[in-house]
Amino acid sequence: VELLNEMPRRLLGADSLAQAGELIVNGVRELLNAPSAVLRINRQEFTAGGASPTGTALHLQIRTQPRPVELTVHSVAVAPELAEAISNLIGLAVDRAMAALRKLRSEGCRLGEEIL
């Protein structure tokens, strides 16, 4: 339960998409005590754990637009409510990381204009 309460704070603290991706796969894998997890954001893939085992897997299609976000956690089965909560949290973490990236790009453009 403590890990479940700490996970949003960890995930929403990511400053980049790469950091968010790593935190998500490691956090979900740890939370569900799964042997492996794979997160795909657009064309980027983040993996935690060993080889992908066969058998039961949790597949979450978090969103399709503007960038596809999918999570696969191997050898676990969870309640639909928990799966939905995890999906929502991942969506928020990815949105926040993308917003941080847009802000950095905007600041970079502004600074470039000031120099010129």
JOZIDA-V723505 format. One record per residue. N is the residue number from 1. OMEGA is omega in radians with two decimals (999 if undefined). NEAR is the number of other C-alpha atoms within 8 Angstrom. Layout:
{{N,OMEGA,NEAR} {N,OMEGA,NEAR}}
//
This chain:
{{1,3.13,4} {2,3.12,5} {3,3.11,7} {4,3.12,8} {5,-3.10,8} {6,-3.04,8} {7,3.13,9} {8,-3.14,9} {9,3.12,8} {10,-3.05,9} {11,-3.09,12} {12,3.10,10} {13,-3.12,6} {14,-3.13,13} {15,-3.13,9} {16,3.12,10} {17,3.11,11} {18,3.12,6} {19,3.12,9} {20,-3.14,15} {21,3.12,12} {22,3.13,11} {23,-3.13,11} {24,-3.07,11} {25,3.13,14} {26,-3.13,10} {27,-3.14,9} {28,3.12,10} {29,3.13,15} {30,-3.12,8} {31,-3.08,9} {32,-3.13,7} {33,-3.08,6} {34,3.12,12} {35,3.13,11} {36,3.09,14} {37,3.12,16} {38,3.09,12} {39,3.07,14} {40,3.06,12} {41,-3.05,11} {42,3.14,7} {43,3.13,5} {44,3.12,6} {45,3.11,8} {46,-3.07,10} {47,3.03,10} {48,3.10,11} {49,-3.07,8} {50,-3.13,6} {51,-3.13,5} {52,3.12,7} {53,3.07,8} {54,3.13,6} {55,-3.07,6} {56,3.07,8} {57,3.05,10} {58,3.11,12} {59,3.11,8} {60,3.01,9} {61,-3.01,10} {62,3.05,12} {63,3.10,9} {64,-3.11,8} {65,-0.10,5} {66,3.06,4} {67,3.10,8} {68,3.10,12} {69,-3.12,12} {70,3.08,12} {71,3.02,13} {72,3.09,11} {73,-3.03,14} {74,3.05,15} {75,3.06,12} {76,2.98,10} {77,-3.10,7} {78,3.09,7} {79,3.13,6} {80,3.14,6} {81,3.11,6} {82,3.10,8} {83,3.12,10} {84,3.11,8} {85,3.11,8} {86,3.12,8} {87,-3.13,11} {88,3.14,9} {89,3.11,9} {90,3.10,11} {91,3.11,10} {92,-3.12,9} {93,3.13,12} {94,3.11,11} {95,-3.13,8} {96,3.11,10} {97,3.11,13} {98,3.10,10} {99,3.11,8} {100,3.12,10} {101,3.10,11} {102,3.13,8} {103,3.11,8} {104,3.12,8} {105,3.14,8} {106,3.11,8} {107,3.10,8} {108,3.11,8} {109,-3.12,8} {110,3.12,8} {111,3.09,8} {112,3.10,8} {113,3.12,7} {114,-3.13,6} {115,-3.13,5} {116,999,4}}
//
